Amino acid sequence: MSFSFSRSTRTPRAVVAGAAVAASAVLLLSSCSVANSEPTDGAGSADTIRIVLTQEPPTLEACEANLTSTGVVMRSNVTEPLVERNPTTGDLDPLLATSWEQTSDTEWTFTLRDDVTFSDGTPFNAEAAAFTIDRAVNSDLACNVEGYVFGDDDLVVNAVDDTTLTVTTVTPDPILPLRLSFLEIVPTATDATAKVREPIGTGPYAIAQWDAGTKLTLERNDDYWGDAPAFATAEYQWRSEGTVRAAMITSGEADIAMGLGPDDGAGDLGLDYPNNETVALRMTAEIAPLNDIRVREAVNYAIDKSGIIDSLYQGAHIAAAQLVPEGIVGHNADLEPWEFDVDKAKALVAEAKADGVPVDEKITIVARNAQFPKVSEMSQVLQEQLTQAGLNVELKMVDTTQHLQYQLRPFVDNEGAIALLIQHGNQAGDAQFSADQYMTTTGAQSVYGTEAFDALLEAASIKTGSERQAAYEDIFGYQNDEIVQFAFISHQTGVIGKTANVDYTPNSSSGDELRIAEITPVA
């Protein structure tokens, strides 16, 4: 199959509507300028866009840009991929690559733009693209994108000439261009043996200054190959409390606020949008008492999903029955969420105990601070509900760095049974990106699997069209019947806070990559 596009300049990508945030008047943000419509140098029509995040990015390393807290700043702002997925249509659009085709069962050929430079003035070419792929996928850097998107197999990359790149896979891969949309391209001068704090990219902005713990500033890249963004500067700050972020919007101290809850106080300045995020407990199914499927089933029956959604999120979320929401290839519309039945949960725990399962062994719910609105409250409710089912449950709230140690291989060891509260977003639009990392026996974020399930997953990965859809539908059904590694809770609806000074319509990708070029001032 082949895809070919031609564009002289980059056109704006579809966006989606956001939500509102908060802040207290005592926060030291008054010195930041409010977005306005005064022209600057003629290339744009505004000065500064001010954004408040839920947390400071742990890194800006390009190969970690699929992490939400990094990608929301970096992706398509500072760095760019070869191709990008349109979050509204699901189609792949050209970016640094203008066309691509599958030239054999295992080889794809990409034609690249010849008019792009990195923000430091070095040229973008096939050598830079090959270097980026090799650095992120084939090295020992342990980039999150490797485990999340590419798995264990290396890629063979070849810069045929300045504008021609070939990528060869070990086995046929019908969605390789989609995978490459997660790789942000960096120049060959980038350190290949260590992750970098502030990478160079080809995007409409460059990193100007990062004051750790305080503020991060991007400045417009005046040599950008595409259309110039409206704002000359983007300033990021971070506040963990949703009510604070919302107050910053209502008081005019920020223009965009991320990760708001429905009752954080943004009012009419809060915009709802479908964010493709699914919240679930991922259980270590090889450690007692979670190594007994009856206990894992009991966990599912013990969770009052509707009660959590209604009480904490004003009914805005949807009870989940699987890892991906509607709209993702492979979503199984026939699956129903586990019913809330405490008596059935208690009976399963009692049955397991009668058979010698040590159900009194501690289960620790591990959750990340500020991961999403009301995460602490949800975690406390989950602890109480699992306790009501007769399980011994403790709650451990951790920061981002600690959470990654539970989330990614190699996992934290010698802490007993863990029920990790995860928030998984499938921005790629295909179930394989969720299944490979969370369900295979060697998946980067999987703590349980079987050889039989691995075989089903491998067979599904090479299918296309309706056969691919049906295969992943079966996989999600099999997970619920035979594996039960997860207790699914909800498919979330995001909220972004936006002042009347700026125009922006959020989409399903906005929580992971907030594209500043798609935000414009209101005259």
VOFIKE-310541 format. One record per residue (C-alpha): x, y, z; chain; residue in three letters. Coordinates in steps of 0.25 Angstrom, whole numbers, plus 5000, padded with zeros to 4 digits. Layout:
[r [X Y Z] A ALA]
...
This chain:
[r [5000 5000 5000] A MET]
[r [5005 5014 4998] A SER]
[r [5001 5028 5002] A PHE]
[r [5005 5041 4995] A SER]
[r [5003 5055 4999] A PHE]
[r [5008 5069 4995] A SER]
[r [5008 5081 5003] A ARG]
[r [5016 5094 5001] A SER]
[r [5013 5099 5015] A THR]
[r [5007 5092 5027] A ARG]
[r [4992 5093 5029] A THR]
[r [4986 5094 5043] A PRO]
[r [4982 5081 5049] A ARG]
[r [4968 5079 5054] A ALA]
[r [4966 5082 5069] A VAL]
[r [4957 5079 5080] A VAL]
[r [4950 5087 5091] A ALA]
[r [4956 5088 5105] A GLY]
[r [4953 5091 5119] A ALA]
[r [4955 5101 5130] A ALA]
[r [4965 5102 5141] A VAL]
[r [4968 5109 5154] A ALA]
[r [4977 5117 5162] A ALA]
[r [4978 5125 5175] A SER]
[r [4980 5140 5174] A ALA]
[r [4992 5139 5183] A VAL]
[r [5000 5131 5173] A LEU]
[r [5012 5138 5167] A LEU]
[r [5007 5139 5152] A LEU]
[r [5003 5154 5151] A SER]
[r [5015 5157 5144] A SER]
[r [5012 5148 5132] A CYS]
[r [5005 5156 5121] A SER]
[r [4991 5153 5117] A VAL]
[r [4989 5148 5103] A ALA]
[r [4985 5160 5095] A ASN]
[r [4983 5163 5080] A SER]
[r [4994 5173 5079] A GLU]
[r [5003 5170 5067] A PRO]
[r [5017 5167 5070] A THR]
[r [5027 5165 5058] A ASP]
[r [5016 5163 5047] A GLY]
[r [5018 5148 5048] A ALA]
[r [5008 5146 5058] A GLY]
[r [4996 5154 5065] A SER]
[r [4999 5152 5079] A ALA]
[r [5010 5152 5090] A ASP]
[r [5009 5141 5100] A THR]
[r [5000 5129 5103] A ILE]
[r [5001 5125 5118] A ARG]
[r [4998 5110 5121] A ILE]
[r [4996 5104 5134] A VAL]
[r [4999 5089 5135] A LEU]
[r [4996 5078 5146] A THR]
[r [5011 5076 5148] A GLN]
[r [5024 5080 5144] A GLU]
[r [5029 5071 5132] A PRO]
[r [5039 5061 5138] A PRO]
[r [5047 5062 5125] A THR]
[r [5047 5068 5111] A LEU]
[r [5054 5057 5105] A GLU]
[r [5048 5054 5091] A ALA]
[r [5048 5039 5092] A CYS]
[r [5039 5041 5105] A GLU]
[r [5029 5050 5098] A ALA]
[r [5018 5039 5099] A ASN]
[r [5018 5041 5114] A LEU]
[r [5006 5051 5116] A THR]
[r [5014 5061 5124] A SER]
[r [5025 5062 5114] A THR]
[r [5017 5061 5101] A GLY]
[r [5007 5072 5105] A VAL]
[r [5019 5082 5104] A VAL]
[r [5028 5075 5094] A MET]
[r [5020 5068 5083] A ARG]
[r [5018 5076 5071] A SER]
[r [5022 5089 5078] A ASN]
[r [5037 5087 5079] A VAL]
[r [5039 5074 5072] A THR]
[r [5031 5067 5061] A GLU]
[r [5030 5053 5055] A PRO]
[r [5030 5048 5041] A LEU]
[r [5015 5046 5040] A VAL]
[r [5004 5050 5050] A GLU]
[r [4991 5044 5053] A ARG]
[r [4979 5053 5051] A ASN]
[r [4972 5052 5064] A PRO]
[r [4958 5056 5058] A THR]
[r [4958 5047 5046] A THR]
[r [4968 5036 5050] A GLY]
[r [4976 5038 5037] A ASP]
[r [4991 5039 5036] A LEU]
[r [4995 5052 5031] A ASP]
[r [5009 5056 5025] A PRO]
[r [5018 5064 5033] A LEU]
[r [5033 5063 5032] A LEU]
[r [5030 5052 5022] A ALA]
[r [5022 5055 5010] A THR]
[r [5019 5041 5005] A SER]
[r [5021 5026 5009] A TRP]
[r [5019 5013 5003] A GLU]
[r [5021 4998 5007] A GLN]
[r [5031 4994 4997] A THR]
[r [5032 4979 5002] A SER]
[r [5025 4971 5013] A ASP]
[r [5035 4976 5023] A THR]
[r [5040 4989 5017] A GLU]
[r [5034 5003 5017] A TRP]
[r [5040 5015 5009] A THR]
[r [5038 5029 5013] A PHE]
[r [5040 5042 5004] A THR]
[r [5044 5054 5013] A LEU]
[r [5043 5069 5012] A ARG]
[r [5055 5076 5007] A ASP]
[r [5052 5090 5012] A ASP]
[r [5053 5087 5027] A VAL]
[r [5064 5091 5037] A THR]
[r [5065 5089 5052] A PHE]
[r [5063 5101 5061] A SER]
[r [5079 5101 5063] A ASP]
[r [5080 5103 5048] A GLY]
[r [5085 5089 5044] A THR]
[r [5077 5082 5033] A PRO]
[r [5067 5071 5035] A PHE]
[r [5069 5060 5025] A ASN]
[r [5068 5045 5025] A ALA]
[r [5081 5043 5033] A GLU]
[r [5074 5050 5044] A ALA]
[r [5062 5042 5043] A ALA]
[r [5070 5029 5043] A ALA]
[r [5078 5034 5055] A PHE]
[r [5065 5037 5063] A THR]
[r [5059 5023 5060] A ILE]
[r [5072 5016 5063] A ASP]
[r [5074 5024 5076] A ARG]
[r [5060 5022 5082] A ALA]
[r [5057 5008 5077] A VAL]
[r [5070 5001 5075] A ASN]
[r [5079 5006 5087] A SER]
[r [5080 5003 5102] A ASP]
[r [5074 5017 5106] A LEU]
[r [5061 5010 5110] A ALA]
[r [5052 5020 5104] A CYS]
[r [5038 5019 5108] A ASN]
[r [5034 5020 5094] A VAL]
[r [5041 5007 5091] A GLU]
[r [5033 4998 5100] A GLY]
[r [5020 5006 5098] A TYR]
[r [5021 5006 5083] A VAL]
[r [5031 4997 5077] A PHE]
[r [5034 4985 5086] A GLY]
[r [5046 4977 5087] A ASP]
[r [5049 4976 5072] A ASP]
[r [5060 4985 5066] A ASP]
[r [5057 4993 5053] A LEU]
[r [5067 4994 5041] A VAL]
[r [5068 5008 5036] A VAL]
[r [5075 5013 5024] A ASN]
[r [5077 5027 5019] A ALA]
[r [5077 5025 5004] A VAL]
[r [5079 5039 5001] A ASP]
[r [5075 5052 5007] A ASP]
[r [5060 5051 5005] A THR]
[r [5059 5036 5004] A THR]
[r [5058 5027 5017] A LEU]
[r [5055 5012 5017] A THR]
[r [5051 5005 5030] A VAL]
[r [5051 4989 5031] A THR]
[r [5044 4981 5041] A THR]
[r [5047 4967 5046] A VAL]
[r [5033 4963 5043] A THR]
[r [5022 4969 5034] A PRO]
[r [5016 4982 5041] A ASP]
[r [5004 4988 5034] A PRO]
[r [5004 5000 5044] A ILE]
[r [5018 5004 5044] A LEU]
[r [5015 5018 5039] A PRO]
[r [5006 5019 5051] A LEU]
[r [5016 5015 5060] A ARG]
[r [5026 5025 5055] A LEU]
[r [5016 5036 5058] A SER]
[r [5021 5034 5072] A PHE]
[r [5036 5037 5069] A LEU]
[r [5039 5052 5070] A GLU]
[r [5051 5055 5061] A ILE]
[r [5064 5060 5067] A VAL]
[r [5077 5064 5060] A PRO]
[r [5089 5055 5059] A THR]
[r [5097 5063 5069] A ALA]
[r [5088 5059 5080] A THR]
[r [5094 5050 5090] A ASP]
[r [5092 5035 5086] A ALA]
[r [5097 5029 5099] A THR]
[r [5089 5038 5109] A ALA]
[r [5075 5044 5110] A LYS]
[r [5076 5060 5109] A VAL]
[r [5068 5070 5117] A ARG]
[r [5065 5080 5106] A GLU]
[r [5065 5074 5092] A PRO]
[r [5066 5082 5078] A ILE]
[r [5054 5080 5069] A GLY]
[r [5048 5084 5056] A THR]
[r [5035 5090 5062] A GLY]
[r [5029 5104 5062] A PRO]
[r [5035 5106 5076] A TYR]
[r [5049 5104 5083] A ALA]
[r [5052 5103 5097] A ILE]
[r [5056 5117 5102] A ALA]
[r [5057 5114 5117] A GLN]
[r [5054 5104 5128] A TRP]
[r [5054 5109 5142] A ASP]
[r [5053 5096 5149] A ALA]
[r [5041 5096 5159] A GLY]
[r [5036 5109 5154] A THR]
[r [5034 5112 5139] A LYS]
[r [5037 5107 5126] A LEU]
[r [5037 5116 5114] A THR]
[r [5036 5113 5099] A LEU]
[r [5039 5123 5088] A GLU]
[r [5035 5124 5074] A ARG]
[r [5044 5117 5064] A ASN]
[r [5045 5128 5053] A ASP]
[r [5051 5119 5043] A ASP]
[r [5040 5109 5044] A TYR]
[r [5037 5102 5031] A TRP]
[r [5022 5103 5033] A GLY]
[r [5012 5114 5036] A ASP]
[r [5016 5123 5047] A ALA]
[r [5009 5121 5060] A PRO]
[r [5001 5133 5066] A ALA]
[r [5008 5134 5079] A PHE]
[r [5023 5138 5080] A ALA]
[r [5024 5132 5094] A THR]
[r [5018 5120 5102] A ALA]
[r [5019 5120 5117] A GLU]
[r [5016 5108 5125] A TYR]
[r [5014 5107 5140] A GLN]
[r [5009 5096 5148] A TRP]
[r [4999 5094 5160] A ARG]
[r [4995 5081 5166] A SER]
[r [4981 5086 5171] A GLU]
[r [4970 5086 5160] A GLY]
[r [4963 5097 5168] A THR]
[r [4976 5106 5167] A VAL]
[r [4977 5103 5152] A ARG]
[r [4963 5107 5150] A ALA]
[r [4964 5120 5158] A ALA]
[r [4976 5124 5150] A MET]
[r [4966 5123 5138] A ILE]
[r [4955 5131 5144] A THR]
[r [4964 5141 5150] A SER]
[r [4971 5143 5137] A GLY]
[r [4985 5138 5142] A GLU]
[r [4986 5128 5131] A ALA]
[r [4980 5126 5117] A ASP]
[r [4979 5110 5117] A ILE]
[r [4978 5101 5129] A ALA]
[r [4980 5086 5127] A MET]
[r [4974 5074 5134] A GLY]
[r [4962 5080 5141] A LEU]
[r [4951 5073 5148] A GLY]
[r [4936 5076 5146] A PRO]
[r [4935 5083 5159] A ASP]
[r [4948 5090 5160] A ASP]
[r [4941 5103 5158] A GLY]
[r [4944 5107 5144] A ALA]
[r [4929 5109 5141] A GLY]
[r [4926 5114 5127] A ASP]
[r [4941 5114 5124] A LEU]
[r [4943 5099 5125] A GLY]
[r [4942 5091 5112] A LEU]
[r [4938 5076 5112] A ASP]
[r [4945 5067 5102] A TYR]
[r [4947 5052 5099] A PRO]
[r [4961 5049 5103] A ASN]
[r [4962 5034 5100] A ASN]
[r [4967 5032 5114] A GLU]
[r [4963 5019 5122] A THR]
[r [4965 5018 5137] A VAL]
[r [4967 5004 5143] A ALA]
[r [4974 4996 5153] A LEU]
[r [4985 4987 5147] A ARG]
[r [4987 4975 5157] A MET]
[r [4999 4967 5159] A THR]
[r [4993 4954 5156] A ALA]
[r [5005 4945 5159] A GLU]
[r [5005 4949 5174] A ILE]
[r [4996 4944 5185] A ALA]
[r [4985 4947 5187] A PRO]
[r [4983 4953 5173] A LEU]
[r [4989 4940 5167] A ASN]
[r [4975 4934 5168] A ASP]
[r [4966 4938 5157] A ILE]
[r [4954 4938 5167] A ARG]
[r [4960 4949 5175] A VAL]
[r [4963 4957 5163] A ARG]
[r [4948 4955 5159] A GLU]
[r [4944 4959 5173] A ALA]
[r [4952 4972 5171] A VAL]
[r [4944 4975 5159] A ASN]
[r [4930 4972 5165] A TYR]
[r [4934 4981 5177] A ALA]
[r [4936 4994 5170] A ILE]
[r [4924 5003 5169] A ASP]
[r [4927 5009 5155] A LYS]
[r [4914 5017 5154] A SER]
[r [4915 5022 5168] A GLY]
[r [4930 5027 5166] A ILE]
[r [4926 5034 5153] A ILE]
[r [4914 5041 5158] A ASP]
[r [4920 5045 5172] A SER]
[r [4933 5050 5167] A LEU]
[r [4931 5053 5152] A TYR]
[r [4917 5058 5152] A GLN]
[r [4913 5047 5142] A GLY]
[r [4923 5052 5131] A ALA]
[r [4931 5039 5130] A HIS]
[r [4926 5025 5124] A ILE]
[r [4927 5012 5132] A ALA]
[r [4938 5004 5125] A ALA]
[r [4938 4989 5121] A ALA]
[r [4951 4989 5113] A GLN]
[r [4965 4997 5112] A LEU]
[r [4961 5005 5100] A VAL]
[r [4949 5014 5098] A PRO]
[r [4939 5015 5086] A GLU]
[r [4946 5020 5073] A GLY]
[r [4959 5011 5075] A ILE]
[r [4961 5000 5065] A VAL]
[r [4958 4987 5073] A GLY]
[r [4948 4993 5083] A HIS]
[r [4938 4982 5086] A ASN]
[r [4924 4989 5087] A ALA]
[r [4918 4976 5092] A ASP]
[r [4925 4976 5105] A LEU]
[r [4918 4981 5117] A GLU]
[r [4925 4987 5130] A PRO]
[r [4925 4977 5142] A TRP]
[r [4913 4979 5150] A GLU]
[r [4914 4984 5164] A PHE]
[r [4911 4973 5174] A ASP]
[r [4918 4973 5187] A VAL]
[r [4911 4960 5191] A ASP]
[r [4917 4953 5179] A LYS]
[r [4931 4959 5182] A ALA]
[r [4930 4954 5197] A LYS]
[r [4926 4940 5192] A ALA]
[r [4937 4939 5183] A LEU]
[r [4947 4943 5193] A VAL]
[r [4941 4933 5203] A ALA]
[r [4942 4922 5193] A GLU]
[r [4957 4925 5190] A ALA]
[r [4960 4925 5205] A LYS]
[r [4953 4912 5207] A ALA]
[r [4962 4906 5196] A ASP]
[r [4975 4911 5203] A GLY]
[r [4977 4925 5196] A VAL]
[r [4983 4934 5206] A PRO]
[r [4973 4945 5204] A VAL]
[r [4977 4953 5216] A ASP]
[r [4991 4956 5210] A GLU]
[r [4992 4971 5207] A LYS]
[r [4988 4977 5194] A ILE]
[r [4994 4991 5192] A THR]
[r [4987 5001 5183] A ILE]
[r [4998 5010 5177] A VAL]
[r [4993 5023 5171] A ALA]
[r [5000 5035 5166] A ARG]
[r [4998 5049 5171] A ASN]
[r [4991 5059 5162] A ALA]
[r [4990 5048 5151] A GLN]
[r [4976 5052 5148] A PHE]
[r [4965 5060 5155] A PRO]
[r [4960 5054 5168] A LYS]
[r [4971 5043 5167] A VAL]
[r [4973 5043 5182] A SER]
[r [4958 5042 5185] A GLU]
[r [4956 5031 5175] A MET]
[r [4967 5023 5181] A SER]
[r [4961 5025 5195] A GLN]
[r [4948 5020 5190] A VAL]
[r [4954 5008 5183] A LEU]
[r [4962 5004 5196] A GLN]
[r [4949 5005 5204] A GLU]
[r [4941 4997 5194] A GLN]
[r [4951 4986 5192] A LEU]
[r [4952 4985 5208] A THR]
[r [4937 4983 5208] A GLN]
[r [4939 4971 5199] A ALA]
[r [4947 4965 5210] A GLY]
[r [4961 4968 5205] A LEU]
[r [4973 4974 5213] A ASN]
[r [4976 4987 5205] A VAL]
[r [4985 4998 5207] A GLU]
[r [4987 5011 5199] A LEU]
[r [5000 5017 5195] A LYS]
[r [5001 5031 5187] A MET]
[r [5014 5033 5180] A VAL]
[r [5020 5044 5171] A ASP]
[r [5022 5042 5156] A THR]
[r [5036 5036 5157] A THR]
[r [5032 5026 5167] A GLN]
[r [5019 5022 5159] A HIS]
[r [5028 5019 5147] A LEU]
[r [5035 5009 5155] A GLN]
[r [5022 5001 5157] A TYR]
[r [5017 5004 5143] A GLN]
[r [5029 5000 5135] A LEU]
[r [5038 4988 5134] A ARG]
[r [5046 4985 5142] A PRO]
[r [5035 4986 5153] A PHE]
[r [5037 4989 5167] A VAL]
[r [5040 4976 5174] A ASP]
[r [5037 4970 5188] A ASN]
[r [5025 4979 5191] A GLU]
[r [5014 4968 5190] A GLY]
[r [5002 4969 5182] A ALA]
[r [5000 4982 5175] A ILE]
[r [4987 4988 5169] A ALA]
[r [4993 5000 5161] A LEU]
[r [4983 5011 5157] A LEU]
[r [4986 5014 5143] A ILE]
[r [4981 5024 5133] A GLN]
[r [4983 5019 5119] A HIS]
[r [4981 5027 5107] A GLY]
[r [4982 5021 5093] A ASN]
[r [4984 5033 5084] A GLN]
[r [4989 5024 5072] A ALA]
[r [4975 5019 5070] A GLY]
[r [4979 5004 5069] A ASP]
[r [4977 4994 5080] A ALA]
[r [4991 4988 5077] A GLN]
[r [4997 4999 5084] A PHE]
[r [4989 4996 5097] A SER]
[r [4990 4981 5096] A ALA]
[r [5005 4979 5093] A ASP]
[r [5009 4988 5105] A GLN]
[r [4999 4983 5115] A TYR]
[r [4995 4969 5111] A MET]
[r [5006 4961 5106] A THR]
[r [5015 4953 5116] A THR]
[r [5027 4962 5112] A THR]
[r [5019 4975 5111] A GLY]
[r [5026 4988 5116] A ALA]
[r [5014 4990 5126] A GLN]
[r [5008 4976 5127] A SER]
[r [5009 4968 5140] A VAL]
[r [5002 4956 5135] A TYR]
[r [4999 4948 5122] A GLY]
[r [4999 4934 5116] A THR]
[r [5005 4927 5104] A GLU]
[r [4992 4925 5098] A ALA]
[r [4988 4939 5100] A PHE]
[r [5002 4943 5094] A ASP]
[r [4998 4935 5082] A ALA]
[r [4985 4942 5080] A LEU]
[r [4992 4956 5081] A LEU]
[r [5003 4952 5071] A GLU]
[r [4992 4947 5061] A ALA]
[r [4984 4960 5062] A ALA]
[r [4996 4969 5060] A SER]
[r [4998 4965 5046] A ILE]
[r [4983 4966 5042] A LYS]
[r [4977 4978 5034] A THR]
[r [4963 4983 5032] A GLY]
[r [4951 4976 5038] A SER]
[r [4959 4964 5041] A GLU]
[r [4968 4973 5050] A ARG]
[r [4956 4979 5057] A GLN]
[r [4949 4965 5060] A ALA]
[r [4963 4959 5065] A ALA]
[r [4964 4970 5075] A TYR]
[r [4950 4970 5079] A GLU]
[r [4952 4955 5083] A ASP]
[r [4965 4959 5090] A ILE]
[r [4957 4969 5099] A PHE]
[r [4947 4958 5102] A GLY]
[r [4957 4948 5105] A TYR]
[r [4964 4957 5115] A GLN]
[r [4951 4959 5123] A ASN]
[r [4948 4944 5123] A ASP]
[r [4961 4937 5124] A GLU]
[r [4972 4947 5129] A ILE]
[r [4965 4957 5137] A VAL]
[r [4978 4965 5139] A GLN]
[r [4970 4978 5140] A PHE]
[r [4958 4984 5148] A ALA]
[r [4953 4995 5138] A PHE]
[r [4947 5007 5144] A ILE]
[r [4944 5018 5134] A SER]
[r [4946 5024 5120] A HIS]
[r [4949 5039 5124] A GLN]
[r [4944 5052 5119] A THR]
[r [4955 5063 5119] A GLY]
[r [4953 5077 5123] A VAL]
[r [4961 5089 5119] A ILE]
[r [4960 5103 5124] A GLY]
[r [4961 5114 5114] A LYS]
[r [4959 5129 5115] A THR]
[r [4951 5137 5106] A ALA]
[r [4964 5143 5101] A ASN]
[r [4968 5131 5093] A VAL]
[r [4961 5122 5082] A ASP]
[r [4964 5107 5083] A TYR]
[r [4955 5095 5081] A THR]
[r [4961 5083 5088] A PRO]
[r [4961 5068 5082] A ASN]
[r [4964 5055 5087] A SER]
[r [4979 5057 5087] A SER]
[r [4979 5070 5094] A SER]
[r [4983 5065 5108] A GLY]
[r [4995 5058 5102] A ASP]
[r [5000 5068 5092] A GLU]
[r [4994 5082 5093] A LEU]
[r [4998 5088 5080] A ARG]
[r [5001 5103 5082] A ILE]
[r [5000 5106 5067] A ALA]
[r [4985 5103 5068] A GLU]
[r [4983 5113 5079] A ILE]
[r [4980 5127 5074] A THR]
[r [4977 5140 5081] A PRO]
[r [4963 5146 5080] A VAL]
[r [4963 5160 5075] A ALA]
